[in-house]
Amino acid sequence: MKTTDFEGVVLGPDRMPAICVPIAAGSMVEIMRCAENIVDSPADIIEFRADWLDDTGFFNSNTVDAVLKEIKKILPQRPILFTLRTTKEGGKAEVRDDQYIDIIEAAANSGLAAAIDLEYSRECVSSGSLPLLVRSKGVRTVISFHDFASTPSAEELTAHMKEMALCGADVVKTAVMPESDADVLSVLNASEELKRSSDTPFIFISMGGRGALSRISGEQFGSVLTFAFLGRSSAPGQMDADTTDMMLRALDRASKPEQKRFHMNKGNIVLGGFMGTGKTSTSKKIALYADFKAVEMDKIIEEKAGMSIPEIFEKQGEEAFRDMETELCEELSGQSGLVISTGGGTLLRRENVEALKKNGVVFMLEAQPDTVFERLRNSHEKRPKLKGHMNRGYISWLMKQRQDAYSRAADAVIYVDGMTAGAAAVKILSLAGLIPG
């Protein structure tokens, strides 16, 4: 299966499914309130459910632009999936084909929607004409189908999804209603088959409480996105966003293979990872247990600048701070025998990773958002990136923004939940072949 992305949110196989939270509200005031609640949530993508609007004046391009602009002001870094769900597909909109096309075209022309949901049951979609129009505007397409009465066989589901993909879909989505546990298995079996045999990313949902497993097992069975709610569910069987995020993370962690021992042949140990994962305390323990000198990049930068990191962010801006990190990475790469504690954003720059790896091995410390929140909750004033957002949901979202860069940089990953700094140090030294293990 290939990957696609919605404004930088990558959708593809063998990774945690993205979490999409719907905004389903009847007025602009309610929409803005929903958007504000999403800021501090783990949502990766926002679905704007246009069919929930009570105002019939919505059905014109000016109103589409106005609503999407207001959502984007509040959530500038979250891609929007625009959905006009009609009554036939479980939504609230009663529109003719010409109205449907006009609304979809307005959303595509707005330049504010990363992707648009298109209902396969409409001839303008199944013929490929509307998907072609949407994609010509540089907007992704999600071609969707819903069956609220039953679940076809796995073979029928697989064939139907492959047929939908031929209409110009970047992602295909099917949601069906199970009448038995066997129906849920049909969805999972179809998912597994598509994961192996189809190029097009897909979303498979078995609705209702019985089908909840299908909403969290995407990493294992191939579904690239799951829907969750904050405040109001937009479909039967959705779980709240935080619960969904915790379950996805638990399954992701459980699926990771054990780290294998290797022998270091480079001079430095580099500790990377999100803030609050214990890089500084672990580096000190490594220096205590082995012949290394602990250095903390943030502390060195503060000493050189003559001000704290929050002050650097405030007076000189984040980019200036990142440039200081890059200069220091080059400087440290010329030394040996160091255990380097990096800042949470240091390894997001490729040039920093390249510099540190010239003479070092990168160990990424990883923790669940709950662990990070508990460790940082009393020191948030020292963390500029968390200013005003000291909560689990925002921490989880920010961690996901960095995950791909962290994965590319890591030579090894150390899961530190429930682990002391001393235990993490022993694990690292053992994996590196520097102590018996």
Salt bridges, closest charged atoms under 4 A:
ASP5 OD1 - ARG140 NH2 3.30
GLU7 OE1 - LYS72 NZ 3.15
ASP14 OD1 - LYS195 NZ 2.93
ASP40 OD1 - HIS389 ND1 2.76
ASP44 OD2 - LYS400 NZ 3.08
ASP51 OD2 - ARG49 NH2 2.84
GLU70 OE2 - LYS73 NZ 3.17
GLU89 OE1 - HIS146 ND1 2.87
ASP97 OD1 - ARG122 NH1 2.37
ASP98 OD1 - ARG96 NE 3.02
ASP117 OD1 - ARG85 NH1 2.88
GLU119 OE2 - ARG85 NH1 3.23
GLU119 OE1 - ARG122 NE 3.94
ASP170 OD1 - ARG135 NH2 3.27
ASP181 OD1 - ARG210 NH1 3.05
GLU192 OE2 - ARG196 NE 2.79
GLU193 OE1 - ARG196 NH2 2.54
GLU219 OE2 - LYS256 NZ 3.62
ASP242 OD1 - ARG392 NH1 3.10
ASP245 OD2 - ARG249 NE 3.47
ASP245 OD2 - ARG392 NH2 2.78
ASP245 OD1 - LYS400 NZ 3.54
ASP252 OD1 - LYS256 NZ 2.54
GLU318 OE2 - ARG322 NH2 3.18
GLU318 OE1 - LYS385 NZ 3.29
GLU319 OE2 - ARG349 NH2 2.80
ASP323 OD1 - ARG349 NH2 2.96
GLU325 OE1 - ARG322 NH1 2.94
GLU330 OE1 - LYS358 NZ 3.29
GLU331 OE1 - LYS304 NZ 2.72
GLU366 OE2 - ARG253 NH2 3.81
ASP370 OD2 - ARG392 NE 3.23
GLU374 OE2 - ARG377 NH1 2.93
ASP404 OD2 - ARG15 NH2 2.95
ASP411 OD1 - LYS357 NZ 3.34
ASP417 OD2 - ARG253 NH1 2.96
